[in-house]
Amino acid sequence: MNAAVVNDAAESKKAVFRRLVEIYAAGDLSALDEVIAPNYLGHASAGDRDLQGFRQSISYFHNLFIYDEDSFQVDDQFVEGEKVATRMTAHVKLRATGEPVTLIGINLARIVNGKIVEEWNTWEQLQLPRSPERS
């Protein structure tokens, strides 16, 4: 396979993940089928989830935070085989207070035939308000 074909395949995989980021920021659950495979499996600190669980997660976070089309910034992306590693930053506001919050995330997505079939992600949440100390 020549370098141009490999580069096109890598750029295509990066574009699939960037499209997911756009869909997530918009909260457009109906558009998930564009980039997520029906047999999707996600791994996060809260546990594994299927496509329905991913939809619920997006809804949950849209209830917690205010997003706009510029909320997410893709800082780095690397492709190795079927996998795309992405480092990103999210600039959002807490829905309850309007307080700005910056989150830094790492995602590893396995993309097959233009769809994310599996992903692993983690987010640094150090800027979230802490619960009051219990006495």
Contacts in CASP RR format, 6 or more apart in sequence:
PFRMAT RR
TARGET T0000
AUTHOR 0000-0000-0000
METHOD contacts of the structure
MODEL  1
MNAAVVNDAAESKKAVFRRLVEIYAAGDLSALDEVIAPNYLGHASAGDRD
LQGFRQSISYFHNLFIYDEDSFQVDDQFVEGEKVATRMTAHVKLRATGEP
VTLIGINLARIVNGKIVEEWNTWEQLQLPRSPERS
9 79 0 8 1.000
10 79 0 8 1.000
12 114 0 8 1.000
13 79 0 8 1.000
13 82 0 8 1.000
13 84 0 8 1.000
13 111 0 8 1.000
13 114 0 8 1.000
14 77 0 8 1.000
14 79 0 8 1.000
14 84 0 8 1.000
14 86 0 8 1.000
16 35 0 8 1.000
16 84 0 8 1.000
16 109 0 8 1.000
16 111 0 8 1.000
16 114 0 8 1.000
16 115 0 8 1.000
16 116 0 8 1.000
17 35 0 8 1.000
17 74 0 8 1.000
17 77 0 8 1.000
17 84 0 8 1.000
17 86 0 8 1.000
17 107 0 8 1.000
17 109 0 8 1.000
17 111 0 8 1.000
17 116 0 8 1.000
18 74 0 8 1.000
18 77 0 8 1.000
19 34 0 8 1.000
19 35 0 8 1.000
20 32 0 8 1.000
20 35 0 8 1.000
20 36 0 8 1.000
20 109 0 8 1.000
20 116 0 8 1.000
21 72 0 8 1.000
21 74 0 8 1.000
21 88 0 8 1.000
22 69 0 8 1.000
23 31 0 8 1.000
23 32 0 8 1.000
23 34 0 8 1.000
23 35 0 8 1.000
24 58 0 8 1.000
24 67 0 8 1.000
24 72 0 8 1.000
25 67 0 8 1.000
25 68 0 8 1.000
25 69 0 8 1.000
25 71 0 8 1.000
25 72 0 8 1.000
26 67 0 8 1.000
26 69 0 8 1.000
27 58 0 8 1.000
27 59 0 8 1.000
27 62 0 8 1.000
27 67 0 8 1.000
29 55 0 8 1.000
29 58 0 8 1.000
29 59 0 8 1.000
32 51 0 8 1.000
32 54 0 8 1.000
32 55 0 8 1.000
32 58 0 8 1.000
35 114 0 8 1.000
35 115 0 8 1.000
35 116 0 8 1.000
36 51 0 8 1.000
36 54 0 8 1.000
36 115 0 8 1.000
36 116 0 8 1.000
37 51 0 8 1.000
37 112 0 8 1.000
37 113 0 8 1.000
37 115 0 8 1.000
37 116 0 8 1.000
37 117 0 8 1.000
38 51 0 8 1.000
39 117 0 8 1.000
40 50 0 8 1.000
40 51 0 8 1.000
40 54 0 8 1.000
40 115 0 8 1.000
40 116 0 8 1.000
40 117 0 8 1.000
40 118 0 8 1.000
40 119 0 8 1.000
41 48 0 8 1.000
41 49 0 8 1.000
41 50 0 8 1.000
41 117 0 8 1.000
41 118 0 8 1.000
42 48 0 8 1.000
42 49 0 8 1.000
42 50 0 8 1.000
42 54 0 8 1.000
42 118 0 8 1.000
42 119 0 8 1.000
42 120 0 8 1.000
42 121 0 8 1.000
43 118 0 8 1.000
43 119 0 8 1.000
43 120 0 8 1.000
43 121 0 8 1.000
44 57 0 8 1.000
44 120 0 8 1.000
44 121 0 8 1.000
44 122 0 8 1.000
45 122 0 8 1.000
46 57 0 8 1.000
49 56 0 8 1.000
49 57 0 8 1.000
63 95 0 8 1.000
64 94 0 8 1.000
64 95 0 8 1.000
65 92 0 8 1.000
65 93 0 8 1.000
65 94 0 8 1.000
65 95 0 8 1.000
65 101 0 8 1.000
66 92 0 8 1.000
66 93 0 8 1.000
66 94 0 8 1.000
66 95 0 8 1.000
66 98 0 8 1.000
67 90 0 8 1.000
67 92 0 8 1.000
70 91 0 8 1.000
71 90 0 8 1.000
71 91 0 8 1.000
71 92 0 8 1.000
72 88 0 8 1.000
72 89 0 8 1.000
72 90 0 8 1.000
73 88 0 8 1.000
73 89 0 8 1.000
73 90 0 8 1.000
73 91 0 8 1.000
74 86 0 8 1.000
74 87 0 8 1.000
74 88 0 8 1.000
75 87 0 8 1.000
75 88 0 8 1.000
75 89 0 8 1.000
76 85 0 8 1.000
76 86 0 8 1.000
76 87 0 8 1.000
77 84 0 8 1.000
77 85 0 8 1.000
77 86 0 8 1.000
77 87 0 8 1.000
78 84 0 8 1.000
78 85 0 8 1.000
79 85 0 8 1.000
82 110 0 8 1.000
82 111 0 8 1.000
82 112 0 8 1.000
83 108 0 8 1.000
83 109 0 8 1.000
83 110 0 8 1.000
83 111 0 8 1.000
84 107 0 8 1.000
84 108 0 8 1.000
84 109 0 8 1.000
84 111 0 8 1.000
85 106 0 8 1.000
85 107 0 8 1.000
85 108 0 8 1.000
86 106 0 8 1.000
86 107 0 8 1.000
86 108 0 8 1.000
86 109 0 8 1.000
87 104 0 8 1.000
87 105 0 8 1.000
87 106 0 8 1.000
88 104 0 8 1.000
88 105 0 8 1.000
88 106 0 8 1.000
88 107 0 8 1.000
89 102 0 8 1.000
89 103 0 8 1.000
89 104 0 8 1.000
89 105 0 8 1.000
90 102 0 8 1.000
90 103 0 8 1.000
90 104 0 8 1.000
90 105 0 8 1.000
90 123 0 8 1.000
91 100 0 8 1.000
91 101 0 8 1.000
91 102 0 8 1.000
92 100 0 8 1.000
92 101 0 8 1.000
92 103 0 8 1.000
93 99 0 8 1.000
93 100 0 8 1.000
93 101 0 8 1.000
94 101 0 8 1.000
94 129 0 8 1.000
99 129 0 8 1.000
101 127 0 8 1.000
101 128 0 8 1.000
102 127 0 8 1.000
103 123 0 8 1.000
103 124 0 8 1.000
103 125 0 8 1.000
103 127 0 8 1.000
104 123 0 8 1.000
104 124 0 8 1.000
105 121 0 8 1.000
105 122 0 8 1.000
105 123 0 8 1.000
105 124 0 8 1.000
106 121 0 8 1.000
106 122 0 8 1.000
107 119 0 8 1.000
107 120 0 8 1.000
107 121 0 8 1.000
108 119 0 8 1.000
108 120 0 8 1.000
108 121 0 8 1.000
109 116 0 8 1.000
109 118 0 8 1.000
109 119 0 8 1.000
110 116 0 8 1.000
110 117 0 8 1.000
110 118 0 8 1.000
110 119 0 8 1.000
111 117 0 8 1.000
END
